[in-house]
Amino acid sequence: MAGVLRLPSGRLVRGRGLRRPLPEGPLPVFGLYLLGREPSPVSWEARWLRWPDFWLPSDRAAAGDALREAWERTETERVEIACGGGRGRTGTALACLAVLDGVPSHEAVAYVRRHYAPHAVETPWQRRFVTRFQ
């Protein structure tokens, strides 16, 4: 399916850009939305993380909690992570999930670029955020 990243453990998570139409296929059970302002409501359970475009999450502790929740839920649920374009913030979050799944933090950006989108994780500070994520 479009935008689905398979983590090394076999867990699946869908990344997407909210400016594009919802892809075909099953709806998520849980969504984590990385935006500078509160997203439009969805019919599934969702969590909003304030994360301005091209930057980092406003609250890094809340980001860690939200990313861990998303990763835990991928074990049994359909999870999507999304921002406006689906590359920078979404790629950064997916790379953090890869770290939680066992990918060394210094390899996580390359993993996501290889398996999700070649231009994922757009800024140097987003790459640094991933390498420092635990």
Backbone bond lengths (Angstrom), bond angles and torsions (degrees), N, CA, C in turn:
res aa  C-N    CA-C-N  psi(-1)  N-CA   C-N-CA  omega(-1)  CA-C   N-CA-C  phi
1 M - - - 1.452 - - 1.533 109.79 -
2 A 1.286 116.13 148.80 1.468 121.93 -179.18 1.519 111.07 -61.11
3 G 1.331 115.70 130.91 1.447 121.17 174.79 1.517 116.02 80.50
4 V 1.328 117.72 0.99 1.465 119.59 -177.54 1.530 109.35 -85.87
5 L 1.315 115.48 126.84 1.455 122.92 177.25 1.522 108.27 -103.40
6 R 1.328 115.15 126.75 1.467 120.17 173.35 1.522 107.26 -95.16
7 L 1.313 115.87 119.20 1.452 121.49 177.38 1.528 109.24 -78.17
8 P 1.324 118.73 162.10 1.468 120.16 -177.73 1.524 114.24 -54.75
9 S 1.319 118.15 -31.75 1.467 121.56 179.66 1.525 112.54 -73.97
10 G 1.334 116.80 -10.55 1.463 120.90 -175.58 1.518 112.99 99.61
11 R 1.306 117.77 -10.52 1.466 120.64 176.41 1.526 109.11 -62.36
12 L 1.332 115.63 147.70 1.458 121.63 179.92 1.515 110.09 -116.54
13 V 1.329 115.65 143.80 1.463 121.67 174.83 1.519 106.83 -145.68
14 R 1.324 116.24 137.17 1.461 119.81 179.07 1.517 110.22 -98.10
15 G 1.314 116.19 128.93 1.447 122.22 171.22 1.514 108.15 -104.22
16 R 1.331 116.25 146.03 1.462 117.78 177.49 1.518 111.28 -160.50
17 G 1.316 114.29 164.80 1.449 122.04 174.43 1.515 109.29 -98.17
18 L 1.305 117.06 129.38 1.464 120.86 -177.84 1.523 112.79 -72.40
19 R 1.313 118.15 -14.70 1.469 120.15 176.81 1.529 111.48 -78.09
20 R 1.309 116.86 -7.51 1.463 121.08 176.78 1.530 109.47 -103.14
21 P 1.320 117.02 158.28 1.476 118.86 178.80 1.529 111.35 -62.81
22 L 1.309 115.33 153.88 1.459 121.41 175.61 1.524 108.37 -59.69
23 P 1.330 117.92 127.67 1.467 119.19 -179.37 1.528 112.01 -66.91
24 E 1.303 115.07 156.79 1.465 120.20 175.85 1.514 109.19 -65.79
25 G 1.316 115.14 158.57 1.455 120.19 178.78 1.507 111.11 114.84
26 P 1.333 115.01 -177.48 1.464 119.57 -177.90 1.530 111.78 -62.38
27 L 1.310 115.06 145.35 1.467 120.68 176.50 1.523 109.79 -74.55
28 P 1.318 116.94 153.05 1.467 118.55 175.75 1.526 110.90 -70.12
29 V 1.312 114.80 159.00 1.463 121.43 171.34 1.526 108.44 -90.89
30 F 1.341 115.19 -30.41 1.459 121.46 -177.88 1.522 109.11 -142.15
31 G 1.333 115.64 137.81 1.459 120.89 176.29 1.510 110.87 -127.61
32 L 1.310 115.34 140.10 1.462 121.78 174.19 1.519 106.72 -114.79
33 Y 1.340 116.51 118.68 1.457 122.02 -173.04 1.516 110.77 -112.65
34 L 1.318 114.86 124.03 1.461 123.85 -171.84 1.517 108.78 -108.97
35 L 1.325 116.18 91.97 1.461 121.20 -173.02 1.520 110.97 -140.54
36 G 1.317 115.78 158.39 1.454 121.01 176.88 1.517 113.42 -73.48
37 R 1.336 115.77 -20.43 1.477 119.43 177.22 1.526 108.46 -136.92
38 E 1.304 115.75 161.69 1.465 120.84 -175.91 1.526 111.40 -58.33
39 P 1.330 117.57 133.61 1.468 120.93 -178.17 1.529 112.26 -77.46
40 S 1.311 114.48 166.62 1.467 120.62 172.85 1.526 108.93 -64.31
41 P 1.321 117.00 149.81 1.473 119.62 179.68 1.528 111.28 -65.66
42 V 1.321 114.92 150.86 1.466 122.67 175.73 1.523 108.26 -125.58
43 S 1.325 116.61 166.69 1.462 120.38 -176.12 1.529 113.02 -87.59
44 W 1.323 117.96 3.37 1.460 122.25 177.77 1.532 108.59 -117.77
45 E 1.316 115.85 169.45 1.461 119.81 178.89 1.526 109.37 -65.08
46 A 1.316 116.70 136.67 1.460 120.11 -176.34 1.517 110.64 -144.53
47 R 1.317 113.03 156.16 1.464 121.37 176.17 1.528 107.46 -133.37
48 W 1.322 115.84 136.45 1.459 121.38 179.36 1.512 108.99 -106.70
49 L 1.312 115.24 132.19 1.453 121.97 175.40 1.522 107.22 -118.35
50 R 1.343 116.86 119.94 1.468 120.26 -179.93 1.524 107.98 -67.36
51 W 1.350 114.27 115.74 1.463 120.32 -175.77 1.526 107.14 -150.49
52 P 1.335 118.08 96.70 1.466 120.93 -178.16 1.533 112.19 -62.32
53 D 1.315 115.67 149.27 1.460 122.42 -179.31 1.527 110.88 -56.46
54 F 1.309 116.25 134.22 1.470 125.95 179.56 1.527 114.21 70.54
55 W 1.315 118.91 5.82 1.457 121.27 -176.82 1.513 111.37 -116.77
56 L 1.295 115.54 -152.56 1.458 123.61 179.94 1.514 108.97 -120.33
57 P 1.338 117.41 164.79 1.462 118.99 179.02 1.521 111.33 -58.82
58 S 1.319 116.09 142.45 1.461 121.52 179.79 1.524 111.91 -64.56
59 D 1.326 116.97 -34.30 1.464 122.86 -179.60 1.525 107.51 -124.14
60 R 1.313 116.59 102.32 1.481 120.04 -174.63 1.525 112.58 -68.22
61 A 1.316 118.26 -32.56 1.466 120.29 177.00 1.526 110.03 -66.07
62 A 1.327 116.65 -44.05 1.472 120.47 177.25 1.529 110.08 -63.60
63 A 1.327 116.98 -36.71 1.468 120.37 178.35 1.522 110.48 -62.87
64 G 1.328 116.32 -45.04 1.466 119.56 178.13 1.517 111.50 -58.92
65 D 1.331 116.59 -45.02 1.475 121.00 178.61 1.524 110.81 -61.44
66 A 1.337 116.92 -45.70 1.467 121.06 -177.66 1.529 111.33 -65.66
67 L 1.315 117.09 -40.84 1.466 120.55 179.96 1.527 110.93 -68.16
68 R 1.318 116.93 -39.13 1.470 119.27 176.67 1.529 110.84 -65.29
69 E 1.328 116.73 -40.31 1.465 119.71 177.01 1.524 110.37 -61.24
70 A 1.325 117.09 -46.08 1.467 120.25 179.66 1.515 110.62 -60.08
71 W 1.335 117.35 -46.00 1.471 120.65 -179.36 1.528 110.58 -62.29
72 E 1.333 117.49 -44.99 1.465 120.07 178.99 1.523 111.36 -59.63
73 R 1.321 116.77 -40.25 1.461 120.70 -177.23 1.528 112.41 -71.38
74 T 1.343 117.71 -22.89 1.471 119.01 178.81 1.518 112.10 -64.60
75 E 1.317 117.28 -17.41 1.466 119.63 -179.99 1.521 111.73 -63.79
76 T 1.348 117.51 -34.91 1.468 120.08 -174.53 1.528 114.03 -131.86
77 E 1.341 117.92 -5.81 1.464 120.44 -173.62 1.523 111.32 -128.65
78 R 1.328 115.21 159.64 1.467 121.43 172.08 1.524 107.77 -80.52
79 V 1.313 116.13 119.71 1.458 121.92 -176.10 1.518 108.86 -121.85
80 E 1.331 115.84 139.44 1.458 119.27 171.24 1.514 109.04 -126.73
81 I 1.321 113.77 147.62 1.458 122.13 174.54 1.514 105.90 -122.87
82 A 1.325 116.83 132.07 1.460 118.52 -174.46 1.525 111.58 -148.42
83 C 1.323 113.55 150.67 1.467 123.18 171.42 1.524 105.81 -135.08
84 G 1.302 118.10 -167.55 1.461 120.22 -177.86 1.517 113.46 -60.69
85 G 1.324 116.87 -53.96 1.463 120.86 -176.40 1.512 114.87 -98.63
86 G 1.326 117.65 -19.26 1.453 121.01 177.48 1.521 115.09 85.55
87 R 1.333 117.97 13.99 1.466 119.39 -177.88 1.527 113.66 -119.95
88 G 1.335 116.90 -61.31 1.461 119.82 -173.04 1.511 113.68 -68.47
89 R 1.318 116.59 -67.92 1.461 120.63 -178.96 1.519 111.26 -67.47
90 T 1.330 116.36 -43.11 1.466 119.89 178.86 1.520 110.43 -63.23
91 G 1.327 117.27 -45.73 1.464 120.57 178.75 1.513 111.92 -60.99
92 T 1.331 116.38 -39.71 1.464 120.88 178.33 1.525 109.87 -62.69
93 A 1.323 116.85 -45.81 1.467 120.74 179.38 1.526 110.94 -64.42
94 L 1.328 117.43 -41.36 1.462 120.06 178.56 1.530 110.79 -64.06
95 A 1.322 117.05 -37.91 1.468 120.01 177.46 1.529 110.21 -64.18
96 C 1.325 117.14 -37.28 1.467 120.12 176.64 1.526 110.64 -65.96
97 L 1.333 117.95 -38.09 1.457 120.22 175.30 1.523 110.66 -63.50
98 A 1.333 116.64 -37.82 1.466 120.17 177.05 1.531 110.29 -61.64
99 V 1.333 117.09 -39.68 1.466 120.81 176.57 1.530 109.42 -61.43
100 L 1.317 116.94 -46.40 1.470 120.26 178.33 1.523 111.34 -60.77
101 D 1.323 116.20 -28.00 1.468 121.60 -178.21 1.529 112.26 -87.29
102 G 1.328 116.93 0.15 1.458 119.48 174.70 1.516 116.84 112.91
103 V 1.332 118.54 -4.39 1.457 120.64 177.06 1.532 107.45 -73.32
104 P 1.332 118.63 130.53 1.465 119.27 176.59 1.529 110.20 -56.72
105 S 1.323 117.01 139.97 1.465 120.29 -173.51 1.524 113.10 -58.87
106 H 1.330 118.21 -32.05 1.462 120.18 179.61 1.536 112.74 -75.54
107 E 1.338 117.79 -7.65 1.459 122.54 178.38 1.529 112.72 -110.79
108 A 1.331 117.79 -6.96 1.465 121.35 -170.76 1.524 113.32 -67.39
109 V 1.334 118.60 -38.62 1.468 120.31 179.04 1.523 109.35 -63.62
110 A 1.317 117.73 -45.61 1.468 121.08 178.92 1.522 110.69 -61.52
111 Y 1.327 117.40 -38.95 1.464 121.41 178.73 1.532 110.38 -60.00
112 V 1.330 116.00 -47.67 1.469 120.23 -178.06 1.531 110.29 -68.11
113 R 1.308 118.05 -38.79 1.465 120.23 177.96 1.520 111.14 -65.12
114 R 1.299 117.27 -34.32 1.467 120.91 179.92 1.533 111.78 -75.93
115 H 1.319 117.13 -37.21 1.469 120.33 -171.75 1.525 115.34 -106.61
116 Y 1.336 117.75 -8.99 1.466 120.54 -179.01 1.528 111.49 -124.16
117 A 1.327 118.29 -63.93 1.473 121.77 -178.16 1.524 109.22 -154.29
118 P 1.327 117.46 130.85 1.468 120.54 -177.38 1.530 114.92 -59.98
119 H 1.323 117.92 -23.93 1.466 120.61 -178.25 1.528 112.85 -108.62
120 A 1.323 116.47 18.19 1.468 120.62 178.37 1.524 109.82 -65.58
121 V 1.317 115.85 150.02 1.466 124.62 -178.79 1.531 107.10 64.61
122 E 1.334 115.31 91.12 1.463 120.87 -165.64 1.524 116.25 -88.66
123 T 1.312 119.28 -25.98 1.469 119.22 -171.52 1.531 110.86 -119.01
124 P 1.327 116.71 158.31 1.468 119.54 177.09 1.531 112.58 -59.57
125 W 1.338 117.76 -37.08 1.471 119.54 -179.27 1.526 111.14 -72.32
126 Q 1.337 118.46 -28.35 1.463 119.34 173.43 1.533 109.84 -68.58
127 R 1.336 117.15 -42.11 1.472 120.06 176.87 1.537 110.50 -60.95
128 R 1.320 116.90 -42.87 1.468 121.35 179.21 1.534 110.06 -64.12
129 F 1.323 117.71 -39.00 1.468 121.79 177.84 1.527 109.70 -57.49
130 V 1.334 116.69 -43.71 1.475 120.51 179.61 1.531 110.80 -64.87
131 T 1.329 117.30 -45.01 1.471 119.30 -176.64 1.530 111.71 -65.97
132 R 1.328 117.25 -23.11 1.477 120.39 178.72 1.527 112.64 -97.28
133 F 1.327 117.08 -3.48 1.465 120.55 -176.79 1.527 109.92 -73.71
134 Q 1.349 115.82 139.84 1.469 120.68 178.18 1.505 109.56 -128.13
